[in-house]
Each structure stands twice: as C-alpha cells, then as structure tokens.
Amino acid sequence: MKLVKKAKNFYGRIEFWQKVTAGLVLGVLVGLIFGKDAAVLRPVGELFMKLIKMIIVPLIFISVVVGITGIKDSSSLSRLSVKSVVAFLLTSSFAIVVGLITVNIIRPGDGIDLSLLDSVVANDMPTTANSGMLSILYDAVPSNALNALVSGHLLQVVFFSFFTGITINQLGSEKRTIVAGFNLAANIVFKMVHLILKLAPYGAFALTASVVGTQGIVTLQNLGLLVASLIAAMSVQYLIFGLMILVFARLSPIPFYKKSIEYQSLAFSTSSSKAALPTTMDVCIRKLGISKNCTSFVLPLGSSINMDGTAIYAGICAVFFAQAYHIELSTIDYILIIITSTLGSIGAAGVPSGTLLILPMVLATINVPIGGIAFIAGIDRILDMLRTTLNITGDATVTLIIDASEKTLNKKRYYTDSAKLTTEEDF
C-alpha cells in the first residue's frame, strides 16, 4: 500500500511530457511483449481520440476569434500592419512547403500500416471533396453557420471564425464586452483542453501498444524517420531565415544568429514563445538595433499568428499519416495542407500542445484518418522545444526585415558586438 502511495506521489511530481514519454515507452514494451494481444488496449486510445474530436470545433472557433480580435490594429490599413500580416502568412506557408518537400524525400510513413486504427477516423467529420480548388473555396463558405459548427465541417468553421473575428473588430463600444466574453469562453475551452490532455499518457500508451503489438519494431524505425524529417525541415527553414535577412534586409545574417542565442535558449527550455517574448523584444531593441515601435507591434503580432515550426510539424505529420494509411495525395490535397496548417497554426498559438489539436483539422480536410495522432504524442514534447525555437526566430526575422524596409533599423548597433554594447547611450 505504501509502495502504491509513493508511486502516485512520484507520478504527480513529474512533468506532463515525461508522463507522455513514459506512456510511449511502456506502450512499446507491452506491444513487444504481448504482440497482437496488446490490441485489447485499443479502446482506451480510441476514447482519448474521441475526447480530442469533441473539443476541436469549439477550440478552433473560439481561439481563432480571440486571435483575430487580439490584433489591435487589424482594422487599420497602415503600411506596417499590412507588411506584418502578409510577411507572416507567406513565411508560414513557405515553411510548410519546405516541410512537405522534406517529408516526401525521406518518406517516414512508408513501411508502416496504421489501418488497425481505422475505427478512429476523420470520415465522421465532414470534409471537403477534393474536386478542384474553386469547388473547395466555394464549399468553405457555409450556407448555415450553425450547421457547420454542429456537423464539424472544419473549413467552414475556420471561415466563419475569421469572419466573426473581423466583424467584431468593426464594432464600436460593444467590442470590448464581446471580446471579454470570448476571452472568458477561451479560458473555459483551454481548461477543457488541459483536462483532456491529462489523458494523453494513457492514450499514447494504449495506441502505441496496439500498433507495436501488431507491427513490431518497424513502427519505432518510422518514428525515428519522422523525427529526422522534422529536424531536417526545421534546420533548412532556420538557414532560410538567414537567406531572407541577406536578400530582403541586405544584411549579413551572422550578427542575427549570434545575438539570437539568448532568446532561443529560453524558448527551447520553456517551449513557450510567450515566455520568451520579453527577452526576444529586449534582444531585438538593444542588440539587433530594431526600433521600439516596430518591435512592440510586429513581434507580439508574430507570436500570435506566425508559427513556422508548428506549421512545418502539422504539414509533415499530415503527409506522414497519409503515407502510413497508403493514401495518395493530390496537388489539391497539398494546397489544402498548406492552407489549413497555416490557419491552424494561428489558432494553435498559446494553446498547450496545440499542434496535437490542429492536426485533426488538417487531416480531416484531406480525408486522412486521425487515429494515429496519439501515437506521436510521446515525441511531441521533445519536438515542441524545436518548434518553439523556430517560431520565435521566425518572428524576430520578419521584425528585422520589416524594420529595415521602414529604414528605422539601427545598422550600427546591429553590427556592433554585444560585448561592446555596455553603456546606456548604446542601448
């Protein structure tokens, strides 16, 4: 009895990601030991996936509305706001393209079969028929917004969410009350997400045991290839940031890389762009020479809508699952992955383990089953550190480029070694 109590106390003290990782490891062991008999645990994983599906629609609707209404300058057509939004959306979209190219070269989903998880599929969530881009865009506009929310037509939900947020931003004195109401609703939904994600260790354990028990050690090899694909894509995107600085700001990227280590290390250790934001702003102003006006507007905006690492992750995982289910993706499917991953990464900003919650939206849009999501939950926390680092670096990159285009960048400070910036006059 004392041993059980000690075990409970120990389990309560360890961090969430450690619990999920433990669930993954135990699932692997159980799958290898018990083989196909481990499939008896599958209903536990299916229950976890049902809970995730239950919260997807309210999460996407409320988080996107809150994100749109949180952009204080959204109704303004100022040069800075237009540049920022366009730059962030283009950067995220391009990052996904890098991820899609990488995953199609490495092909981590080949040789694995997740069809045993077919009972937890996306086809009970209405999706868009892949009959052509114009048809898809037409279908994204709901004829009945309430029906779109109830039926879970995710593209229509995203469209209605954006339209709602933009409309709220056009209101006058009533806006503050409505935004406060949505923020309160967001707190409730995020709390529900938190409670559901507490079951992630058990879901990861059950689904991992089922898959490994059926297919053996090959599943671990494919997970390793998935991690390799993600790291490769993020590394390429990190180098592209330097190329962007060289081409668009006409600056050497070396000082940027050197001075960015400070906020990158914080982002990596905390896995939180928001936690690293104050340090990033300080580095941008004091060490990179970016103006205070540009930093204070563009950087917080980027932390809300620019999630390059998250977008790459969503895109690569979508193709990984398509490969694992032996589903051939069309050009339209890849376009949909780019669109939904970009929009989903905006909705995932600030949501704990938000990537695990936007993946169903991306997968449902291209008619790929969502049953394997809990299967990758065990590696999500480790990769989250890399995603967050890439996210905040992308924010700083775009902020620097925009400030340079506005001709307000202090190039002397940008090129000055950090150790020499010691006086108040320099800062």
C-alpha positions in Angstrom: 0.0 0.0 0.0 2.9 2.4 0.9 4.5 1.5 -2.4 1.4 2.4 -4.4 1.1 5.7 -2.5 4.8 6.5 -3.2 4.2 5.7 -6.9 1.2 8.0 -7.0 3.2 10.8 -5.4 6.1 10.3 -7.8 3.7 10.3 -10.8 2.1 13.5 -9.6 5.5 15.3 -9.3 6.9 14.5 -12.8 6.2 16.8 -15.7 3.4 16.2 -18.3 5.8 15.5 -21.2 7.6 12.9 -19.0 4.3 11.2 -18.4 3.5 11.0 -22.1 7.0 9.8 -22.9 6.7 7.1 -20.1 3.3 6.1 -21.7 5.0 5.8 -25.1 7.9 3.7 -23.7 5.6 1.4 -21.7 3.4 1.0 -24.8 6.4 -0.1 -26.8 7.3 -2.7 -24.2 3.8 -4.0 -23.8 3.4 -4.2 -27.6 6.7 -6.1 -28.0 6.0 -8.5 -25.1 2.3 -9.3 -25.7 2.2 -8.9 -29.5 -1.2 -8.9 -31.1 -2.9 -9.4 -27.7 -2.0 -5.8 -26.9 -4.7 -4.7 -29.3 -7.1 -5.2 -26.4 -5.9 -1.7 -25.2 -7.1 0.0 -28.3 -10.5 1.2 -26.9 -8.6 3.3 -24.4 -6.8 5.1 -27.2 -10.0 5.5 -29.1 -11.7 7.1 -26.1 -8.9 9.7 -25.9 -9.2 10.5 -29.6 -13.0 10.9 -29.2 -12.4 13.5 -26.5 -10.0 15.4 -28.7 -12.5 15.3 -31.6 -15.2 16.6 -29.1 -13.2 19.8 -28.4 -11.9 20.5 -31.8 -14.7 22.7 -33.2 -15.2 24.9 -30.1 -11.4 25.2 -29.7 -10.9 26.3 -33.4 -13.8 28.7 -33.4 -13.0 30.5 -30.1 -9.2 30.5 -30.4 -9.3 31.9 -34.0 -11.9 34.6 -33.0 -9.8 35.6 -29.9 -6.6 35.7 -32.1 -8.2 38.0 -34.7 -9.8 40.3 -32.1 -6.5 40.4 -30.3 -4.8 42.2 -33.2 -5.3 45.8 -32.1 -4.5 47.3 -35.5 -6.5 44.8 -37.6 -9.0 47.5 -38.8 -6.2 49.8 -39.9 -4.6 49.6 -43.4 -1.3 51.1 -42.1 1.8 50.1 -44.0 3.3 48.3 -41.0 0.3 46.1 -40.3 -0.2 45.1 -43.9 3.5 44.3 -44.2 3.5 42.3 -41.0 0.4 40.1 -41.7 1.5 39.4 -45.3 5.0 38.6 -44.3 4.0 36.2 -41.5 1.4 34.4 -43.7 3.9 34.0 -46.5 6.7 32.8 -44.1 4.4 30.2 -42.6 3.2 29.0 -46.0 6.8 28.7 -47.3 7.9 26.9 -44.2 5.2 24.3 -44.8 6.4 23.8 -48.4 9.9 23.1 -47.0 8.4 20.5 -44.7 6.3 18.9 -47.5 9.4 18.6 -49.7 11.4 17.1 -46.9 8.8 14.5 -45.9 8.3 13.4 -49.5 12.1 12.9 -49.8 12.5 10.9 -46.6 9.0 9.3 -46.7 8.9 8.3 -43.0 5.4 6.7 -43.4 6.4 4.1 -45.9 6.6 0.6 -44.4 4.1 1.3 -41.6 0.4 0.4 -41.6 -1.9 2.3 -39.3 -5.1 0.7 -40.7 -5.8 -1.1 -37.4 -6.8 2.3 -36.1 -9.4 2.8 -38.8 -12.2 2.9 -36.2 -10.9 6.3 -35.1 -11.2 8.1 -38.4 -11.9 11.5 -39.7 -14.7 10.5 -42.0 -17.4 11.1 -39.4 -16.2 14.7 -39.5 -17.5 16.3 -42.8 -14.6 17.1 -45.1 -14.1 18.9 -48.4 -14.4 16.9 -51.5 -11.2 17.2 -53.5 -12.9 18.0 -56.8 -11.0 21.2 -57.5 -9.7 24.4 -55.9 -12.7 26.6 -56.9 -15.1 24.0 -55.6 -13.2 23.8 -52.3 -13.2 27.6 -51.9 -16.9 27.7 -52.7 -17.6 24.9 -50.2 -15.6 26.7 -47.5 -18.3 29.3 -47.2 -21.2 27.8 -45.1 -24.8 28.3 -46.1 -25.7 27.7 -42.5 -23.1 28.7 -39.9 -24.8 26.8 -37.1 -24.9 23.6 -39.1 -21.2 24.0 -39.9 -20.4 24.2 -36.2 -22.7 21.3 -35.3 -21.6 19.0 -38.1 -17.9 19.8 -37.7 -17.2 21.0 -41.2 -13.8 22.3 -40.3 -13.0 24.5 -43.3 -16.4 26.2 -42.9 -15.7 26.6 -39.1 -12.4 28.3 -39.9 -14.0 30.7 -42.4 -16.9 31.5 -40.0 -14.4 32.1 -37.2 -12.3 34.6 -39.3 -15.5 36.3 -40.5 -16.7 36.6 -36.9 -13.4 38.0 -35.6 -13.1 40.5 -38.4 -16.7 41.6 -37.8 -16.2 42.1 -34.1 -13.2 44.3 -34.9 -15.5 46.6 -36.8 -17.8 47.2 -33.8 -17.6 50.3 -31.6 -18.1 50.4 -27.9 -19.7 47.0 -27.8 -16.4 45.4 -29.0 -14.8 45.4 -25.5 -17.7 43.5 -23.9 -17.9 40.9 -26.7 -14.1 40.3 -26.7 -14.2 39.9 -23.0 -16.9 37.2 -23.4 -14.9 35.3 -26.0 -11.8 35.5 -23.8 -13.8 34.0 -20.9 -15.0 31.3 -23.2 -11.5 30.7 -24.4 -10.4 30.2 -20.8 -13.1 27.6 -20.4 -12.2 25.7 -23.6 -8.5 25.8 -22.7 -9.2 24.4 -19.3 -11.2 21.6 -21.0 -8.2 21.0 -23.3 -5.9 20.8 -20.3 -8.2 18.2 -18.7 -8.4 16.1 -21.8 -4.6 16.2 -22.4 -4.1 14.8 -18.9 -5.3 11.5 -20.5 -2.6 11.8 -23.2 -0.2 9.4 -21.4 -2.8 6.7 -21.3 -3.9 7.3 -24.9 -0.3 7.2 -26.1 0.3 4.0 -24.1 -2.8 2.3 -25.5 -2.3 3.2 -29.1 1.4 2.6 -29.1 1.0 -0.8 -27.5 -1.7 -1.7 -30.2 0.4 -0.6 -33.2 3.7 -2.0 -31.9 2.0 -5.3 -30.9 0.7 -5.7 -34.4 3.7 -4.5 -36.5 6.6 -4.8 -34.2 9.8 -2.7 -34.1 9.3 -1.3 -37.6 7.0 1.4 -36.0 9.9 2.7 -34.0 12.1 3.0 -37.1 9.4 5.0 -38.8 9.0 7.3 -35.8 12.7 7.9 -36.0 12.4 8.8 -39.6 9.5 11.2 -38.8 11.7 12.9 -36.2 14.6 13.1 -38.8 12.2 14.7 -41.3 11.1 17.3 -38.8 14.6 18.2 -37.7 15.8 18.4 -41.3 12.9 20.6 -42.4 13.3 22.9 -39.4 17.1 23.2 -40.0 16.5 24.2 -43.6 14.0 26.8 -42.5 16.4 28.1 -39.9 19.0 28.7 -42.7 16.3 30.2 -44.9 15.8 32.9 -42.2 19.4 33.9 -42.7 18.9 34.0 -46.5 15.8 36.2 -46.1 17.8 38.7 -44.0 20.6 38.7 -46.6 18.2 39.2 -49.6 15.4 41.4 -48.2 17.3 43.4 -45.5 20.6 43.3 -47.3 22.4 42.5 -44.0 24.8 39.7 -43.0 22.8 37.2 -41.0 25.8 36.3 -38.8 25.1 39.0 -36.2 21.5 37.9 -36.1 22.3 34.3 -35.4 24.9 35.2 -32.8 22.7 37.6 -30.9 19.6 35.4 -31.1 21.0 32.6 -29.0 19.8 34.4 -25.8 16.1 34.3 -26.6 16.4 31.0 -28.5 17.8 29.2 -25.4 14.9 30.5 -23.3 12.3 29.4 -25.9 14.0 26.0 -26.2 14.0 25.4 -22.5 10.4 26.7 -21.8 8.8 25.6 -25.0 6.8 28.8 -24.9 7.0 31.7 -27.3 5.1 33.8 -24.9 7.6 33.2 -22.1 10.5 34.1 -24.4 8.7 37.2 -25.8 10.0 39.8 -23.3 13.6 38.5 -23.8 13.2 38.5 -27.6 11.9 42.1 -27.5 14.8 43.1 -25.4 17.3 41.5 -27.7 15.7 43.0 -30.8 15.8 46.5 -29.4 19.1 46.5 -27.5 21.3 44.1 -29.6 19.8 43.9 -33.1 19.0 47.6 -33.4 15.3 47.2 -34.3 13.2 50.2 -33.5 10.9 50.1 -30.4 7.8 50.9 -32.5 8.4 48.0 -34.9 9.4 45.6 -32.1 6.4 46.4 -29.9 3.9 45.9 -32.8 5.3 43.3 -35.1 6.9 40.9 -32.6 3.7 40.4 -30.4 1.7 40.0 -33.5 4.1 37.4 -34.8 3.9 35.4 -31.5 0.1 35.2 -32.2 -0.1 34.4 -35.9 3.4 33.3 -37.1 4.1 29.7 -36.1 6.6 28.5 -38.7 7.7 25.5 -36.6 4.2 24.5 -35.8 3.1 24.8 -39.4 6.0 22.6 -40.6 5.1 20.0 -37.9 1.4 19.9 -39.0 2.3 19.6 -42.7 4.9 16.8 -42.2 2.7 14.8 -39.9 -0.3 15.1 -42.3 1.8 13.6 -45.1 3.3 11.0 -42.7 -0.2 9.7 -41.8 -1.2 9.7 -45.5 1.8 7.6 -46.2 1.1 5.3 -43.3 -2.5 4.8 -44.5 -1.3 4.3 -48.1 -3.3 7.3 -49.3 -2.1 9.1 -52.4 -2.3 12.9 -52.0 -3.2 15.1 -55.0 -1.9 18.6 -55.8 -5.2 19.9 -54.3 -4.5 18.0 -51.1 -1.1 19.6 -50.7 -2.6 23.0 -51.3 -5.2 22.3 -48.6 -2.4 21.1 -46.2 -0.6 24.5 -46.7 -3.8 26.5 -46.2 -5.1 24.6 -43.1 -1.7 24.2 -41.5 -1.2 28.0 -41.8 -4.6 28.8 -40.5 -4.4 26.1 -37.8 -1.1 27.3 -36.6 -2.7 30.7 -35.9 -5.5 29.0 -33.9 -2.9 27.0 -32.0 -1.0 30.0 -30.7 -1.0 29.9 -26.9 -2.7 26.5 -26.7 -0.9 23.9 -24.7 0.2 21.1 -27.1 -1.9 22.9 -29.6 -0.3 21.1 -32.6 -2.0 17.8 -31.5 -5.3 19.7 -31.7 -4.9 21.3 -35.1 -3.7 18.0 -36.7 -7.3 16.6 -36.8 -8.4 19.7 -38.8 -5.6 19.3 -41.3 -6.1 15.5 -41.6 -9.9 15.8 -41.9 -9.6 18.3 -44.7 -7.6 15.8 -46.9 -9.7 12.8 -45.8 -6.9 11.1 -43.8 -7.9 9.1 -40.6 -6.9 10.8 -37.4 -6.4 7.6 -35.3 -2.6 7.8 -35.2 -2.3 11.2 -33.6 -1.9 9.9 -30.0 0.7 7.5 -31.4 3.1 10.5 -31.9 2.2 12.2 -28.7 5.2 10.7 -26.9 7.7 12.6 -29.2 5.7 15.8 -29.3 7.2 17.4 -26.2 10.7 17.0 -27.4 9.9 18.4 -30.8 7.9 21.2 -29.2 11.2 22.7 -28.0 12.5 22.9 -31.5 9.2 24.2 -32.9 9.1 27.0 -30.3 12.7 28.0 -31.1 11.9 28.1 -34.8 8.7 30.0 -34.2 10.3 32.8 -32.2 13.3 33.0 -34.5 10.9 33.5 -37.4 9.1 36.3 -35.6 12.4 38.1 -35.0 13.5 37.6 -38.6 10.3 39.2 -40.0 10.5 42.0 -37.5 14.1 42.8 -38.5 13.2 42.7 -42.2 10.2 45.0 -41.8 12.2 47.4 -39.7 14.9 47.5 -42.4 12.3 48.2 -45.1 10.9 51.0 -42.9 14.5 52.4 -42.8 14.3 52.6 -39.0 16.8 49.8 -38.3 20.0 50.9 -36.4 22.5 49.1 -38.6 25.5 50.3 -36.4 24.0 48.6 -33.4 23.1 45.5 -35.5 26.7 45.0 -36.4 28.2 46.0 -33.0 29.4 43.1 -30.9 27.1 42.5 -27.9 30.0 42.7 -25.5 30.7 46.3 -26.6 27.1 47.5 -26.0 27.7 48.4 -22.4 26.7 51.9 -22.0 23.2 53.4 -21.7 24.0 55.5 -24.7 24.4 52.4 -26.8 21.1 51.0 -25.7 
